[in-house]
């Protein structure tokens, strides 16, 4: 196992808080952290889900509500559809330290990301696998470093990866992909290189959004407590979700979309989409509703799930929003020198304690095999291994079972969900037979 518990939760601070999961009721306030919580474990707390909010673009600061008002609602609260799912976990294959899984449109193959730098193409029916990319020469899998994220262009002819290079910095690259699914290692095209001041809180996820743009999640740069206050600083990509068009533009290997929220703002980077994240280990867009879900690892008190409903106008969720770190950890104040107002509160938090120490997101279930699971957000925790489903509208958080050392819960090509374990197993969630 390469991914350490520190990568999932707990850094430097003492952890003496324990408690249970809470579903939030507020519409704005705090936000949470990411893979590298600083301490122990606890149980998820649900609160009635907040309404989705829109951000204030072009201000160079977190979006804020006027005193006594609520942020504008973009969509109605999601309908509750989760029933009483009875499931089990079936191991499909074993690979080295899996941390992500992706698939190409029209291709049933599972492309499993191993933290050491290997992508394995796995046939789900047989579990047979073959290496399609080996970048162990480019990355050093140590602690929270290594090959961390993968997604494919909608055309399926190229792939995007997020890895930490030998200098400890984040690299976002594009690789051509052949008809047989093999990556062309020699044709790597680097899109972004982001300096990492510490070895932890690298984030590592990326995803093609519903608009075809590439979204990139990066942690706050590490250490503990956001010492340089990067997460709410729009002059750095750290502690953010960024959005780029991978198409080259002028001297740049990518294009900054002109409708990004901070384009044209003095001192702000145009690539930024959302701010105020500690370590967004996994984030995802619901393939049906396009709602945005983020699993942000906490410091030493709270793990959290963030949710933003897709705006009714068809735009992408998260535009210009702040999720609150490091003004807040979960829904409680953290750094008092950071602005208290204008943040989207988490929809679920749980304390470090008996239920875990580092949240492992997370995907809404949109498959066909388990009707009672439909629409629920399935997630886990690296330390406890408990797999839950969050029924947001019903304000329920149900325990589904346990898989050791969970690194991610990811949807496959048919939207059935896979639970990845740092121990090597790739596990399909199936109904109890």
C-alpha positions, 0 to 999 in steps of 0.5 A: 500500500502506498497511499498513507493514512495521512493522505486521507486525513490528519496532519499536524494538529491534535485531534480530540474531537469525536462525534457523529455525522451531521447533515447541514441545514444552512445555505451558506457558511462553512466548508471542509478539507481533503485527503490528509485530515489531521487525526482520528475518526467519527460518525457522519452528521446529516442536515437538511440539504442547503439550496444550491447557490450561485457565486459572484464572478469577477470580484476576486473574493469569495461570493458573499450574501448580503446580511439577512439574505440567502444566496440565490437558489439555482435548482430545487432540492433533489428528489429522494429516491433511496430506498433500503438498499441491500448490497455486497462487494464483489472483488473484480480484480487486484491491482497495485494501490488503486486510487482512481478508475475511468472509462472511454465512451462506448468502451466497457473496459475499466481503466484502473489507476495505480498510484505507483504510475500504472494504468491497467485496462481491466475487462470487468467480466473476467478481471483480466488486465493489461498495462496501457500506461506506465509512467513510473519513470515520471512519478514517485509514489510516496505518501500522497504523491504518485499518479492520482487521477485520470479521465478521457476526452469524450472522443476517447482518443486522448486521456488526461492524467494528474500526477506528482513529478519527481520534484514533488509538483503537480503535472496535468498531462494529455496522452494520445490513446490508441484504438486498443486503449494503449496510451502513447507514453512518448507523446505526452503533452504537459498542460499544467505544472503547479508547484507544491510547497509541501508533500501533502494535500495534492488533491489529484482528481480531474474530470471532463465536465458536462460542458466538455471542459477539463476540471482539475482539483488541487489541495491547499498545498499542504502542511496543516492548517493552510499556513500560507492561506492559499485556499481562499487566495485567487492568485494561486491554483492551490485549494481550488477546482480549476477549469480549462479547455485542453485545446492549445491557445497561442503560446499556452498548451490550453485555453482559459474559457472566457466565462470562468468566474475570475477572468479579468479580475486583477490578481486572480488566475483565470483558470479558477472555477471554485475556491476554498478547498482543503484537499478535494480528493475526489469530485464528480458531476452527476451524469443525470442532473449534472450536480457537483459533489465534492469529498473534501478531506478535513484537518483534524475535526471534520470530514465533509461532503459538499454539494451544488445543484446544477443551475437551471440555466444549463450552466455548470455547477460551482461557478465562482463559489467558495467552499470555505476552507480555511475560514471553516473546517466543516461548518465550524470556524477555523482560521479567524483571519479568513473571511467568515461570510460568503461560503457554501456550507457542507451538506454532510460532516463527520468528526474524526473518531470512530467513523474515520479520519479521511473521506474517500469520495464518492459518486451518485448511483445511476446504475440499473442493478440496485433500484433502491440505491438510485440517486444516492451519493455513495462514499467512504472513509480511508481509515474506517472503510465504512461505505455509506450512501447519503440520501440528501433529500431524505436527510438520511445517511445509510451504512452499506458495508465495509471495505478496508482502506477505501481510496475512492468510490467511482462509477464505471461505464454502465454507472454501476459503482466500484469501491477501490481499496489501497490494499489492491482490490477493485470491488463492484457494488452488487445487490445481495443475491 
